[in-house]
């Protein structure tokens, strides 16, 4: 395996990617998009993802993108789109028709949004997909990055809700219906969405009812979609070990490696 770090795909210092190149390539590629509420997170924290998929034969990319509040919506999404175009035009050796998208938390939201237009197979770990409904139901929630310290909250759901509103508000700038609709992949579903596997824990930061709402609407478009409910309260990377085998099987099948 070879590793190439901090390869620039744009001019901004944040527009860099790490590549994990397999010793024995299978011809396909995986692009991993980190979470962090659009205001934090870094590809350096996800080396195990790169190593795992490169060991399985995939050219694997871990992507950084511009973060809020310095860069508001749609900067992060624009960066992922720019990266994928750069990746396709690069000299890296892989089949351009065999690219899978994997995202954690809001990285999953971004991966879904790309698949809505590109049709790539996509796996999400705790993607957040029901913004407008959530905000409507939580109008009195006060936003805080650390509600326990800042607001004195102790109940886990209340802490999650405060953080949810914080990162959403930080990325969008304000919570107008127009922006909530624009950022939400649920509002942009089409028949182009690629095969989709969504993991979500039973009781976590990303509300399970929103995931089921996405499933229902995607099914109305006759899309190939599965929701896997993870027991417990873990969010995204908290249950990586649980989700990796199923994620790998999904990509192997939908990228034509096990047919």
C-alpha positions in Angstrom: 0.0 0.0 0.0 1.1 3.5 -0.8 -0.1 6.7 0.9 -0.1 10.1 -0.6 -1.1 12.9 1.7 -2.3 16.5 1.3 -2.7 16.4 -2.4 -4.3 19.7 -3.5 -7.4 19.5 -5.7 -8.1 23.3 -5.4 -6.4 26.5 -4.3 -7.8 26.8 -0.8 -5.5 25.3 1.9 -8.5 23.1 3.0 -8.9 21.6 -0.4 -6.7 18.6 0.0 -7.1 14.9 -0.1 -5.2 11.8 1.1 -4.9 8.8 -1.1 -4.4 5.2 0.0 -3.3 3.2 -3.0 -3.6 -0.6 -3.0 -0.8 -3.0 -3.7 -3.2 -5.1 -5.7 -6.0 -2.9 -7.2 -9.5 -4.2 -7.9 -10.2 -1.4 -10.4 -12.7 0.5 -8.2 -12.4 3.6 -5.9 -13.9 4.7 -2.7 -14.3 8.4 -1.6 -14.7 9.0 2.1 -16.2 12.2 3.4 -15.7 13.1 7.0 -18.3 14.5 9.4 -18.0 17.2 12.0 -21.1 19.3 11.5 -19.4 21.2 8.6 -17.4 23.2 11.1 -14.8 20.7 12.2 -13.3 17.4 11.3 -10.2 16.3 9.3 -9.2 13.5 7.0 -6.2 12.8 9.3 -8.7 11.2 11.8 -9.8 8.6 9.4 -6.7 6.8 8.3 -8.1 3.4 9.3 -10.8 3.9 6.6 -8.2 4.5 4.0 -6.2 1.5 5.1 -9.2 -0.8 5.3 -10.4 -0.1 1.7 -7.0 0.0 0.2 -6.2 -3.4 1.7 -9.4 -4.6 -0.1 -8.0 -3.3 -3.4 -9.7 0.1 -3.7 -8.0 3.4 -4.6 -9.3 5.2 -1.6 -9.5 9.0 -1.1 -10.1 10.8 2.1 -11.3 14.4 1.4 -11.0 17.6 3.3 -13.2 20.6 2.5 -13.7 24.2 3.6 -15.4 24.6 7.0 -17.9 26.9 8.5 -18.2 29.6 9.8 -15.5 31.0 7.5 -17.1 29.2 4.6 -20.9 28.9 4.6 -23.2 26.6 2.6 -22.7 25.4 -0.1 -18.9 25.6 0.2 -18.4 22.1 1.6 -20.7 20.5 -1.0 -19.1 22.5 -3.8 -15.7 21.2 -2.7 -16.8 17.6 -2.8 -18.2 18.1 -6.2 -15.0 19.8 -7.3 -12.9 17.0 -5.9 -14.9 14.3 -7.7 -14.3 16.1 -11.0 -10.6 16.5 -10.2 -10.5 12.8 -9.2 -12.0 11.6 -12.4 -9.6 13.8 -14.4 -6.5 12.7 -12.4 -3.8 10.2 -13.5 -4.8 7.8 -10.8 -5.7 4.3 -12.2 -9.2 3.2 -11.5 -12.4 2.6 -13.5 -14.3 5.9 -13.5 -17.6 4.0 -13.7 -16.7 2.3 -10.4 -16.6 5.0 -7.7 -18.4 4.5 -4.4 -19.2 7.3 -1.9 -19.0 6.8 1.8 -19.8 9.5 4.3 -20.1 9.9 8.1 -22.6 12.2 9.7 -22.9 15.4 7.5 -20.3 13.7 5.3 -23.1 11.2 4.6 -25.4 14.1 3.8 -22.9 15.4 1.3 -22.3 11.9 -0.2 -26.1 11.5 -0.7 -26.3 14.9 -2.4 -23.6 14.0 -4.9 -25.3 10.6 -5.6 -28.5 12.5 -6.4 -26.9 13.8 -9.5 -24.0 11.4 -10.2 -25.8 8.1 -9.4 -22.8 6.6 -7.5 -23.4 3.8 -5.0 -23.4 5.5 -1.6 -23.2 4.4 2.0 -23.9 6.7 4.9 -23.1 6.4 8.6 -25.7 8.6 10.4 -26.4 11.0 7.5 -28.6 13.8 8.6 -31.4 14.2 6.1 -34.5 15.8 7.6 -33.5 19.4 8.4 -36.6 21.4 7.8 -38.9 19.1 9.7 -36.5 18.9 12.6 -36.1 22.7 12.9 -39.9 23.1 12.7 -40.3 20.7 15.6 -37.4 22.3 17.7 -37.9 26.0 17.4 -37.3 26.7 21.1 -34.0 24.8 21.3 -31.0 27.0 22.0 -28.0 26.3 19.9 -24.7 25.4 21.6 -21.6 23.5 20.6 -21.3 22.1 24.2 -24.7 22.5 25.8 -23.6 20.8 29.0 -21.0 23.4 29.7 -22.7 26.4 28.0 -26.3 25.9 29.0 -26.1 23.5 31.9 -28.0 20.8 30.1 -27.6 17.2 31.3 -30.2 15.2 29.4 -28.6 13.5 26.4 -31.4 14.3 23.9 -31.4 17.9 24.9 -27.6 18.1 24.4 -27.9 16.5 21.0 -30.7 18.9 20.0 -28.7 21.9 21.0 -25.6 20.7 19.1 -27.8 19.8 16.0 -29.1 23.3 15.9 -25.6 24.8 16.4 -23.9 23.1 13.5 -26.8 23.6 11.1 -27.0 27.3 12.0 -23.2 27.6 11.8 -23.1 26.2 8.3 -26.2 27.8 6.8 -25.8 31.2 8.5 -29.5 31.3 9.3 -32.3 28.8 9.3 -34.6 30.1 6.6 -36.9 27.5 4.9 -35.0 28.2 1.6 -31.7 27.2 3.0 -33.0 24.3 4.9 -34.6 23.0 1.7 -31.4 23.6 -0.3 -29.1 21.7 2.0 -31.4 18.7 2.5 -31.0 15.8 0.1 -34.5 14.6 1.1 -35.9 17.6 -0.8 -34.0 16.8 -4.0 -34.6 13.1 -4.5 -34.8 11.9 -8.1 -34.5 8.6 -10.0 -30.8 9.3 -10.4 -29.9 8.4 -6.8 -27.5 5.5 -6.8 -27.9 2.3 -4.8 -28.0 3.5 -1.2 -27.2 1.9 2.2 -27.9 4.1 5.3 -26.7 3.1 8.8 -28.2 4.9 11.8 -28.3 4.1 15.5 -31.5 3.5 17.3 -31.3 6.7 19.5 -28.6 9.1 18.4 -27.8 12.6 17.1 -29.3 11.8 13.7 -33.0 11.2 14.4 -34.1 7.8 13.1 -37.5 9.0 11.9 -35.8 11.4 9.4 -33.9 8.4 7.9 -37.1 6.5 7.5 -38.7 9.5 5.9 -35.8 9.5 3.4 -36.3 5.8 2.8 -40.0 6.2 2.1 -39.5 9.0 -0.4 -36.6 7.3 -2.1 -38.8 4.2 -2.4 -41.4 6.3 -4.1 -38.8 7.0 -6.8 -38.2 3.3 -7.1 -34.6 3.6 -5.8 -32.5 0.7 -4.5 -32.2 1.7 -0.8 -31.6 -0.1 2.5 -31.6 1.2 6.1 -29.7 -0.7 8.7 -30.5 0.2 12.2 -27.6 -0.1 14.6 -28.5 -0.9 18.2 -27.6 1.8 20.7 -26.8 5.5 20.8 -23.5 5.7 18.8 -23.2 8.3 16.0 -21.4 7.7 12.7 -17.8 6.8 13.5 -18.8 5.5 16.9 -20.0 2.3 15.2 -17.4 2.0 12.4 -16.4 -1.5 13.4 -20.0 -2.6 13.2 -20.7 -1.0 9.8 -17.5 -1.7 7.9 -18.2 -5.4 6.9 -21.6 -4.5 5.5 -20.3 -1.4 3.9 -17.6 -3.4 2.2 -20.0 -6.0 0.9 -22.3 -3.3 -0.4 -19.5 -1.7 -2.4 -18.2 -5.0 -3.7 -21.6 -5.9 -5.1 -22.6 -2.5 -6.5 -19.2 -1.7 -8.0 -19.3 -5.0 -9.8 -16.6 -6.8 -7.9 -18.6 -9.8 -6.6 -21.1 -10.5 -9.4 
